[in-house]
Amino acid sequence: MLAAERRTHLLDLLARTGKVVAKDVAAELGISEDSVRRDLRDLAAEGLCQRVYGGALPASPAVVDYDARRELGTDGKRKVAAVAAGLVQPGGSVILDGGTTALAVARALPAELTCTVITHSPTIATALIEHPRAELFLLGGRVFKHSAVTCGAAAVEAAQNVSADLCLLGVTGVHPDAGLTTADADEAAMKRALSARAAETYILASSEKIGTASPYRVLPWEKVTGLITDAGPHDATVDRLGALGVEVLAAR
């Protein structure tokens, strides 16, 4: 089998099953595992898969820059945001992560809702300046421009001095095996710090993130309360997550 044919086979396998196990593909095609791993390296370099131990998973399309993410899955983000905003109780406190889905949550908070919003996103803070009843706390630190959030040691330290009823957290990858992932190590650490300061954590995940993975793990499934997604009711990944005991809130 030619290299181009192997690549097509690998991409088809990712699309159909959500993963590639290098040793299984090698046995199926009668080639060495090294050949499969080389093909996966090439595909990963083109952003077509995320390499993991033993093989690869589908790469998340949500790792592009902030402006590009504004145009990605906008309808799904609005649906997720509507459900997430409904979790914020009157008089309650919420840690709101950065990102375009979180921005949609900020815009979905009812004007009559009295609440406290803690965020490390200047964009989220700006969106809530005009909210008549939301008290706003902005966590400072080094600004990671790719996602328009603060992160790093100063931001993590600031996060350790707050607490909230609820954390609404964005990720770029949602996968039953890889867990919850994102594309930057410092951003992943900040997300963990935020989640640790809330009684409950729900993941904001529009459908394009479901079944994909990014390089850095944010949290394993046992550390979150549930997932909010607009993915279809028969989505294979959502079915697997349900079988693992993950609470899935449908946003449709």
C-alpha positions in Angstrom: 0.0 0.0 0.0 1.3 3.4 -1.0 1.9 6.1 1.6 -1.0 8.2 0.2 -3.3 5.2 0.5 -2.2 4.5 4.1 -2.9 8.2 5.0 -6.4 8.0 3.5 -7.0 4.7 5.4 -5.9 6.3 8.7 -8.0 9.4 8.2 -11.0 7.2 7.4 -10.4 5.1 10.5 -10.3 8.2 12.6 -13.6 9.5 11.2 -15.3 6.1 11.6 -14.0 4.9 15.0 -12.6 8.0 16.7 -9.1 6.6 17.1 -6.2 4.8 15.5 -4.3 2.1 17.4 -0.9 1.8 15.6 -0.3 -1.9 16.4 -3.8 -2.9 15.1 -3.4 -0.9 11.8 0.1 -2.4 11.3 -1.3 -5.9 11.7 -4.3 -5.2 9.5 -2.1 -3.8 6.6 0.9 -6.1 7.1 3.3 -3.2 7.7 5.5 -2.2 10.6 4.3 -0.1 13.5 7.1 2.3 12.7 5.5 3.0 9.3 2.2 3.7 10.9 3.8 6.0 13.4 5.6 7.9 10.7 2.3 8.4 8.8 0.7 9.6 12.0 3.5 12.0 12.6 3.0 13.5 9.1 -0.8 13.8 9.7 -0.2 15.4 13.1 2.2 17.9 11.5 -0.6 18.9 9.2 -3.1 19.3 12.1 -5.1 16.3 10.9 -4.8 14.2 14.0 -3.6 14.3 17.6 -0.9 11.8 18.4 -1.3 9.9 21.7 0.5 6.9 23.2 -0.1 3.9 21.0 -1.7 5.8 18.1 -3.8 8.9 17.4 -7.1 10.7 18.0 -9.0 13.2 15.9 -7.5 16.7 16.2 -9.7 19.5 17.5 -10.6 22.3 15.1 -11.0 24.6 18.0 -7.2 25.3 18.4 -7.2 28.2 15.9 -6.8 31.8 17.1 -9.5 33.7 18.9 -10.8 35.6 16.0 -11.1 32.4 13.9 -12.9 30.7 16.7 -15.6 33.4 16.8 -16.9 32.0 13.5 -16.7 28.3 14.5 -19.9 26.5 15.6 -21.7 29.7 16.5 -25.2 28.2 16.6 -24.0 25.3 18.8 -22.2 27.8 21.2 -25.4 29.8 21.6 -27.3 26.6 22.5 -24.7 25.5 25.0 -24.5 29.0 26.5 -28.3 29.1 27.0 -28.2 25.9 29.1 -25.1 27.0 31.0 -26.5 30.4 31.9 -29.5 28.6 33.4 -27.2 26.9 35.9 -26.3 30.2 37.5 -28.6 30.6 40.5 -29.9 34.0 41.7 -27.4 35.3 44.3 -24.9 32.6 43.3 -21.3 32.9 42.2 -19.8 31.5 39.0 -16.2 31.2 37.7 -16.5 31.8 34.0 -13.6 30.6 31.8 -12.5 32.5 28.7 -13.2 31.7 25.1 -16.0 32.2 22.6 -18.5 29.8 24.2 -17.9 31.5 27.6 -18.5 34.9 26.0 -21.8 33.6 24.7 -22.6 32.5 28.3 -21.9 36.0 29.6 -24.2 37.5 27.0 -26.9 35.0 27.9 -27.0 35.9 31.6 -30.4 37.5 32.2 -30.4 41.2 33.0 -32.5 40.6 36.1 -30.1 37.9 37.5 -28.1 39.0 40.6 -24.9 37.0 40.7 -21.1 37.2 41.1 -19.0 36.4 38.1 -15.3 35.6 38.5 -13.2 35.4 35.3 -9.7 35.6 34.0 -10.9 36.9 30.6 -10.8 40.6 29.9 -13.2 39.9 27.0 -15.7 38.4 29.4 -15.3 41.3 31.9 -15.9 43.8 29.1 -19.1 42.0 28.0 -20.4 42.1 31.6 -19.6 45.8 32.4 -23.1 46.8 31.4 -24.8 44.0 33.2 -27.0 45.7 35.8 -26.8 43.1 38.6 -23.6 41.1 38.1 -20.8 41.8 40.5 -17.6 41.2 38.6 -14.1 40.0 39.7 -11.3 40.0 37.1 -8.3 37.8 37.9 -5.0 39.3 36.7 -1.8 37.8 35.3 0.0 37.4 32.0 -2.3 37.7 29.1 -2.3 34.7 26.7 -3.4 36.5 23.6 -4.3 33.4 21.6 -7.3 32.9 24.0 -7.6 36.4 25.4 -7.2 35.2 29.0 -4.7 35.6 31.8 -2.6 32.6 32.8 0.7 31.7 34.4 1.9 31.9 38.0 0.3 35.2 38.9 -3.1 34.2 37.5 -3.0 30.8 39.2 -2.2 32.4 42.5 -5.1 34.9 42.1 -7.4 32.0 41.4 -6.4 30.2 44.6 -7.9 33.1 46.6 -11.5 32.9 45.3 -14.3 30.4 45.5 -17.6 29.9 43.7 -20.7 27.7 43.5 -20.1 26.9 39.9 -17.3 26.8 37.3 -18.2 26.9 33.6 -15.1 25.7 31.8 -14.2 25.6 28.1 -11.9 23.1 26.4 -10.8 22.4 22.9 -11.0 18.6 23.1 -13.6 16.2 24.6 -12.8 12.5 24.3 -13.8 9.5 26.5 -10.2 8.2 26.6 -8.1 11.4 26.5 -10.5 13.3 28.8 -10.7 17.1 28.6 -7.9 18.7 26.7 -6.6 22.1 25.4 -3.7 23.3 23.2 -1.6 25.2 25.7 0.1 23.8 28.9 -0.2 27.1 30.9 -3.9 27.5 29.9 -4.6 23.9 31.0 -3.0 24.6 34.4 -5.1 27.7 34.8 -8.3 25.8 33.9 -7.4 23.3 36.6 -6.9 26.1 39.1 -10.2 27.6 38.3 -12.1 24.3 38.5 -10.6 23.5 41.9 -12.2 26.6 43.4 -15.8 25.7 42.6 -18.2 23.3 44.1 -19.3 22.1 40.7 -17.7 22.2 37.2 -19.5 21.9 34.0 -17.7 21.7 30.6 -18.9 23.9 27.7 -18.4 21.9 24.5 -20.1 22.7 21.2 -20.3 19.7 18.9 -17.1 20.3 16.9 -15.1 19.6 20.0 -16.8 16.2 20.8 -14.6 13.2 20.0 -11.4 15.2 19.5 -8.2 15.8 21.5 -5.6 18.4 22.0 -2.0 18.0 23.4 -2.6 19.0 27.1 -5.0 17.4 29.5 -7.1 19.8 31.6 -9.1 17.4 33.7 -10.1 13.7 33.8 -13.8 13.0 33.8 -14.1 12.1 37.5 -13.1 15.8 38.3 -16.1 17.4 36.6 -19.8 17.4 37.3 -21.0 17.2 33.8 -20.8 18.2 30.1 -23.0 20.7 28.2 -23.1 20.0 24.5 -25.3 20.4 21.4 -24.0 17.1 19.9 -26.8 14.9 18.6 -28.6 12.4 20.8 -27.0 9.5 19.0 -23.5 10.8 18.9 -21.1 7.9 19.5 -18.8 9.9 21.8 -21.8 11.2 23.9 -23.1 7.6 24.2 -19.7 6.4 25.5 -19.5 9.3 28.0 -23.0 8.4 29.3 -21.9 4.8 29.7 -18.9 6.1 31.8 -21.4 7.9 34.1 -20.8 11.4 32.8 -23.8 13.7 33.2 -24.6 15.1 29.8 -26.9 18.2 29.5 -28.3 18.4 26.0 -28.3 21.9 24.4 -30.7 21.7 21.5 
